[in-house]
Amino acid sequence: MTMKYELIIYWSEVDDSFIAEVPELPGCAADGKTYLEALQNAQTVMQEWIETAEELGRPIPQPKGKLAYA
């Protein structure tokens, strides 16, 4: 499954980790000690988010690309 959702990755001093958020998938976020680890973890979490939504019969947003508030 190709993930075409926008990712926002930033450093969090509080968490001492990189945080990767997927704004189009509510509550979908991951972290990692490196930028790459956060990215890889986000890809896993996006897939799990979509699989769970499918199992529950919930709508899955279509990727919109760059968001206005990003």
Secondary structure, 3 states (H helix, E strand, C coil): CCCCCCCEEEEECCCCEEEEECCCCCCCEEEECCHHHHHHHHHHHHHHHHHHHHHHCCCCCCCCCCCCCC
